[in-house]
């Protein structure tokens, strides 16, 4: 007998049996039995908005897979553009497919000069980079009017490539502008990630990014490429469900990612480590968190109730980076903070383990990125995941997002004219 649940309306005695498929129950059975009665589920904590074949997470086991491939294997053996291809197409590329994919991305990476100039002229040098990125991506929709034809698979593919290719270019141009520098031209002899590093840090035409830095950033891009139905992916899906163009949908994802509860958490970790300041202050900081006087940023996750598998990979990468840059006192504080928290039942009983944000900020900072640019790096990586979900949604002709609410305001009232109020 297939798995199912039975719901009984105690008011009428009517019931409905709902099959359990892929770990979920179709809400249409519920609405047929109880029309107009809605589940209250703030934050969509218990709501599956779609079926998806892109990313699998088992939070209890600390498991993350892209298209069936464990994240550990992809981070160790693949490049970011290989993973990007995988997310979009469902399979890892062969050598010819990867070469063609890399060439196509490179051919579309240059920014239009009008967009470049307009981007710079619209902002102050102290503008936050995430605001610049979201605005610049949204502005691209006005440059590519055909992007609105989202029902054409070829048009979608064209602008999917354009977004993945141009995100690093926009981020680099904006960062150089804030630093009073002109952006170095893109080079044909460098990879996607190498070009991004060279555009920001290259001072000479033959500049070569440190291979350890390149590998670390590739890994971070891979680890951040997708994470199923999170806040920013949901934002992309909601906007995309209205059949908005992909630039508007991705700009919405960038805006969602900018918040400290989402992509900005690694900034908060660095600020927390700065606040702790020395190893001697770790124990008192732990006590303050337990007393409700502070937050332990980078610990705990909405999905993972075990050690975030991405965190262990990044922790190992952090040690490799600091072998190149020299030891950072913040790493020692972070390690001691992790040790103390994982030995304390207060955190373990609440399943508060390190997540991907705990060490990623340390790596970004060691590589020379300013704190306010950390989330931009996240957005560059996540664009591939966002577009994978956006394409999957449109291929299935998903209905427009339209959540319900439970009204708790005033009942109907008599209107009183202004002179009598």
MOJO-V992305 format. One record per residue. N is the residue number from 1. PHI is phi in whole degrees, 0 to 359 (* if undefined). Layout:
# MOJO-V992305
[[N/PHI] [N/PHI]]
This chain:
# MOJO-V992305
[[1/*] [2/294] [3/295] [4/200] [5/231] [6/242] [7/248] [8/244] [9/273] [10/295] [11/286] [12/243] [13/83] [14/287] [15/221] [16/215] [17/262] [18/246] [19/291] [20/260] [21/236] [22/55] [23/80] [24/225] [25/237] [26/291] [27/290] [28/298] [29/296] [30/298] [31/291] [32/289] [33/284] [34/232] [35/298] [36/84] [37/253] [38/249] [39/289] [40/265] [41/216] [42/297] [43/79] [44/53] [45/292] [46/235] [47/246] [48/264] [49/276] [50/195] [51/266] [52/217] [53/251] [54/267] [55/231] [56/244] [57/231] [58/244] [59/296] [60/292] [61/267] [62/67] [63/246] [64/224] [65/226] [66/257] [67/51] [68/94] [69/265] [70/302] [71/298] [72/298] [73/291] [74/293] [75/295] [76/277] [77/245] [78/240] [79/268] [80/297] [81/292] [82/298] [83/293] [84/301] [85/299] [86/301] [87/300] [88/283] [89/248] [90/92] [91/223] [92/290] [93/283] [94/278] [95/298] [96/293] [97/296] [98/294] [99/299] [100/295] [101/296] [102/297] [103/295] [104/296] [105/297] [106/298] [107/293] [108/253] [109/279] [110/291] [111/271] [112/297] [113/299] [114/297] [115/294] [116/303] [117/293] [118/297] [119/301] [120/290] [121/289] [122/276] [123/234] [124/275] [125/292] [126/261] [127/296] [128/288] [129/298] [130/288] [131/295] [132/295] [133/295] [134/299] [135/293] [136/294] [137/292] [138/299] [139/295] [140/298] [141/297] [142/281] [143/269] [144/232] [145/299] [146/291] [147/296] [148/287] [149/277] [150/286] [151/277] [152/267] [153/302] [154/291] [155/294] [156/299] [157/297] [158/301] [159/277] [160/297] [161/301] [162/299] [163/290] [164/299] [165/289] [166/270] [167/304] [168/296] [169/295] [170/298] [171/297] [172/291] [173/299] [174/295] [175/295] [176/296] [177/298] [178/294] [179/263] [180/71] [181/246] [182/269] [183/287] [184/289] [185/293] [186/292] [187/240] [188/280] [189/269] [190/245] [191/283] [192/308] [193/286] [194/298] [195/298] [196/298] [197/296] [198/292] [199/295] [200/272] [201/256] [202/290] [203/249] [204/231] [205/298] [206/258] [207/303] [208/239] [209/299] [210/301] [211/300] [212/290] [213/296] [214/299] [215/297] [216/297] [217/292] [218/302] [219/298] [220/296] [221/300] [222/296] [223/294] [224/262] [225/297] [226/201] [227/204] [228/47] [229/272] [230/272] [231/301] [232/289] [233/296] [234/297] [235/298] [236/298] [237/296] [238/296] [239/294] [240/295] [241/294] [242/276] [243/65] [244/290] [245/292] [246/295] [247/292] [248/293] [249/294] [250/291] [251/300] [252/296] [253/297] [254/298] [255/298] [256/295] [257/293] [258/291] [259/286] [260/295] [261/280] [262/236] [263/290] [264/277] [265/293] [266/289] [267/297] [268/296] [269/296] [270/298] [271/297] [272/294] [273/295] [274/296] [275/294] [276/295] [277/75] [278/225] [279/300] [280/295] [281/265] [282/297] [283/297] [284/292] [285/293] [286/302] [287/297] [288/295] [289/295] [290/295] [291/274] [292/83] [293/260] [294/191] [295/241] [296/265] [297/293] [298/87] [299/241] [300/85] [301/205] [302/301] [303/258] [304/282] [305/247] [306/209] [307/294] [308/304] [309/299] [310/288] [311/294] [312/293] [313/298] [314/292] [315/301] [316/295] [317/295] [318/301] [319/297] [320/295] [321/296] [322/287] [323/291] [324/273] [325/270] [326/95] [327/291] [328/253] [329/305] [330/297] [331/296] [332/297] [333/296] [334/298] [335/297] [336/291] [337/298] [338/296] [339/301] [340/293] [341/293] [342/285] [343/259] [344/249] [345/298] [346/305] [347/276] [348/295] [349/294] [350/267] [351/56] [352/262] [353/248] [354/300] [355/248] [356/299] [357/284] [358/294] [359/252] [360/297] [361/297] [362/297] [363/293] [364/301] [365/294] [366/296] [367/278] [368/101] [369/283] [370/292] [371/303] [372/286] [373/259] [374/305] [375/289] [376/297] [377/298] [378/301] [379/294] [380/302] [381/292] [382/288] [383/304] [384/298] [385/293] [386/304] [387/292] [388/297] [389/291] [390/298] [391/295] [392/300] [393/296] [394/289] [395/297] [396/266] [397/53] [398/298] [399/296] [400/297] [401/294] [402/206] [403/295] [404/258] [405/220] [406/253] [407/286] [408/232] [409/274] [410/295] [411/282] [412/303] [413/238] [414/282] [415/286] [416/243] [417/299] [418/304] [419/291] [420/256] [421/278]]
